Amino acid sequence: MWIWPAAVLLAVTAPALPSPTPEQQLLEELNRARTDPAGYAVTLRDYRSHYNGRIVDIPGAPVRYETQEGVAPVDEAIAFLQSRASSAARLAPADLLAEAASDHRDEQGQDGSIGHVGRDGSQVGERVLRRGGGAYVGEVIAYGSDSPADMVRQLIVDDGVSDRSHRTLLFDTTLRFAGVSCGSHPVYRTMCVIDLARTEDGRSRVARFDPEGRQRLAQLNRRRSDRASGA
């Protein structure tokens, strides 16, 4: 009789994968909405059910939100998503755009300001130019949300923004890259800046040199120099 030696099973433990950062989670959620707008509309219909007038009260959420317009922009967003004939491409992460987004997030995280204009009067294009990119960029910023998913939902619903410009920009089919930076805010607790562009550095596709953008950056630097000198 043959006696086979018992097989020894070795448990091999794979190294744990690092948890995704808030920036990675936000970009993934945004790409979910861009690539499946009809599916994302379903999640908004569920979100709508938690409205009581202008108050949003989601079970388990740490805070309740008071909106400006109630359910009207949610209904608009659902109709917008359902009407899209095709999905948009996924946005790829772009380091240079993320650096520019971080510059703005760092500033507002320190002084509590909001909006797209920097302390020195800079706009998003000028911040990207400083990092060595171009000025062909757009920007959206969300404040006060408790998760990346809520940040994206806030921007798509666009409550209180009359032209729904955040929603429109996020679903622009010509955009291919995004840089995201999230952090704390002294007034609204949290914030995320998203800079978006057709190219990974915000430069024009037809020219690597952007004379118009460089001219704007030169004007900005002159203004900063004048302020520093008291002129």
C-alpha positions in Angstrom: 0.0 0.0 0.0 1.3 3.4 -1.0 1.2 6.1 1.7 1.4 9.6 0.3 2.9 12.3 2.4 0.3 14.8 3.6 0.3 17.9 1.5 1.4 21.0 3.4 -0.6 24.1 2.5 1.2 27.3 2.9 -0.9 30.4 3.4 0.7 33.2 1.5 -0.4 36.6 2.6 -0.4 39.2 -0.1 0.9 42.6 1.0 -2.0 44.9 1.9 -2.8 47.5 -0.8 -2.7 51.1 0.4 -6.1 52.7 1.0 -7.1 55.1 -1.7 -6.6 58.8 -0.9 -9.6 61.2 -0.7 -8.4 62.6 -4.0 -8.4 59.2 -5.6 -11.8 58.4 -4.2 -13.2 61.7 -5.5 -11.8 61.2 -9.0 -13.2 57.7 -9.1 -16.7 59.0 -8.0 -16.5 61.7 -10.6 -15.6 59.2 -13.3 -18.5 57.0 -12.3 -20.9 59.9 -12.9 -19.2 60.8 -16.2 -19.2 57.3 -17.6 -22.6 56.3 -16.4 -24.8 59.4 -16.2 -28.0 57.4 -16.3 -26.8 55.2 -13.4 -25.8 58.2 -11.4 -29.2 59.7 -11.9 -30.6 56.7 -10.0 -28.4 57.6 -7.0 -29.7 61.2 -7.1 -33.3 60.0 -7.0 -32.5 58.2 -3.8 -30.7 61.3 -2.5 -33.8 63.4 -3.3 -35.9 61.2 -1.0 -34.0 62.6 2.0 -35.1 66.2 1.4 -37.5 67.8 3.8 -38.2 71.2 2.3 -34.7 72.8 2.0 -33.2 70.4 4.6 -31.3 67.3 3.6 -31.3 64.7 6.4 -29.5 61.5 5.4 -29.6 58.7 8.0 -26.2 58.2 9.5 -24.8 61.4 8.2 -23.0 63.5 10.8 -24.7 66.7 9.8 -27.9 67.9 8.1 -27.6 70.3 5.2 -29.7 73.4 4.6 -29.9 74.0 0.8 -30.8 77.2 -0.9 -33.2 75.8 -3.5 -34.6 72.6 -2.1 -35.2 69.8 -4.6 -35.3 71.9 -7.7 -31.6 71.6 -8.7 -31.7 67.9 -7.9 -34.6 67.4 -10.3 -32.6 69.5 -12.9 -29.5 67.3 -12.4 -31.5 64.1 -12.8 -33.0 65.4 -16.0 -29.6 66.6 -17.2 -28.0 63.2 -16.6 -30.9 61.3 -18.2 -30.8 63.5 -21.3 -27.2 62.8 -22.1 -26.9 60.9 -25.4 -23.5 59.5 -24.5 -21.1 59.2 -21.6 -18.0 61.2 -21.2 -14.5 59.7 -21.1 -12.8 59.0 -17.8 -10.6 61.7 -16.4 -7.0 60.7 -15.9 -5.1 62.1 -12.9 -2.6 64.8 -13.8 0.2 65.7 -11.4 0.8 69.2 -12.6 -2.9 70.1 -12.3 -3.0 68.6 -8.8 -0.1 70.7 -7.8 -1.9 73.9 -8.9 -5.0 72.7 -7.1 -3.0 72.1 -3.9 -1.6 75.6 -4.1 -5.1 77.1 -4.0 -6.3 74.6 -1.4 -3.3 75.3 0.9 -4.0 79.1 0.7 -7.7 78.8 1.5 -7.0 76.2 4.2 -4.9 78.8 6.0 -7.0 82.0 5.6 -10.5 80.6 5.4 -11.3 82.3 2.0 -13.5 80.7 -0.6 -13.9 81.0 -4.4 -11.5 80.8 -7.4 -9.5 84.0 -7.0 -6.3 83.7 -5.0 -5.1 86.2 -2.4 -2.9 87.8 -5.1 -5.7 88.0 -7.6 -4.7 84.9 -9.5 -7.1 82.7 -11.4 -6.8 79.0 -12.0 -5.0 79.4 -15.3 -2.3 81.6 -13.6 -1.8 79.0 -10.9 -1.3 76.3 -13.5 1.1 78.6 -15.4 3.2 79.0 -12.3 3.6 75.3 -12.2 4.9 75.2 -15.7 1.7 74.3 -17.5 -0.7 76.3 -19.7 -3.8 78.4 -19.0 -6.4 76.2 -20.8 -8.0 74.9 -17.6 -11.2 75.0 -15.6 -11.8 74.6 -11.9 -14.5 73.5 -9.5 -14.4 73.6 -5.7 -16.6 72.0 -3.1 -16.7 72.9 0.6 -18.1 71.3 3.7 -18.9 67.8 2.5 -18.2 64.8 4.6 -17.1 62.3 1.8 -15.7 62.4 -1.7 -19.1 61.0 -2.9 -20.9 63.9 -1.3 -18.4 66.4 -2.8 -19.2 65.1 -6.3 -22.9 65.1 -5.6 -22.7 68.7 -4.3 -21.0 69.8 -7.5 -23.4 68.0 -9.8 -26.5 69.3 -8.1 -25.0 72.8 -8.0 -27.5 74.2 -5.5 -27.4 78.0 -5.4 -25.4 78.4 -8.7 -27.7 79.9 -11.2 -26.0 78.8 -14.3 -25.0 75.3 -13.0 -21.5 76.0 -14.2 -19.9 73.3 -12.0 -22.2 70.6 -13.4 -21.6 71.7 -17.0 -17.8 71.7 -16.6 -17.7 68.3 -14.9 -19.5 66.7 -17.9 -17.6 68.5 -20.6 -16.7 65.7 -23.1 -13.6 67.5 -24.3 -11.9 67.3 -20.9 -9.5 64.4 -20.3 -7.4 65.2 -17.2 -8.0 66.3 -13.7 -5.9 67.3 -10.7 -7.5 67.0 -7.2 -6.5 68.3 -3.8 -8.5 67.9 -0.7 -7.9 69.2 2.9 -9.4 71.0 5.8 -11.0 74.5 5.8 -11.2 76.7 8.9 -14.8 77.7 8.2 -16.4 74.9 6.2 -14.3 72.1 7.8 -13.4 70.4 4.5 -12.7 71.4 0.9 -11.6 69.9 -2.4 -10.2 71.7 -5.5 -10.5 70.0 -8.9 -8.6 71.5 -11.8 -9.6 70.1 -15.2 -8.1 70.4 -18.7 -8.0 68.8 -22.2 -4.3 68.1 -21.7 -2.4 66.8 -18.7 -0.6 70.2 -18.2 -3.3 72.6 -19.4 -1.4 73.6 -22.5 -3.0 74.0 -25.9 -3.0 70.9 -28.1 -1.8 72.9 -31.1 1.1 74.7 -29.4 3.3 74.0 -26.4 4.0 77.6 -25.9 1.1 79.7 -24.7 1.9 83.4 -25.3 -1.5 84.6 -24.1 -1.2 82.7 -20.8 2.4 83.8 -20.3 1.3 87.4 -20.8 -1.3 87.1 -18.1 1.3 85.6 -15.8 3.7 88.4 -16.4 0.9 90.9 -15.6 0.1 89.1 -12.4 3.8 89.1 -11.4 3.9 92.8 -12.0 0.9 93.4 -9.8 2.5 91.3 -7.0 5.7 93.3 -7.4 3.9 96.6 -7.2 2.0 95.6 -4.1 5.3 94.4 -2.4 7.0 97.7 -3.2 4.0 99.8 -2.1 3.5 101.3 -5.6 
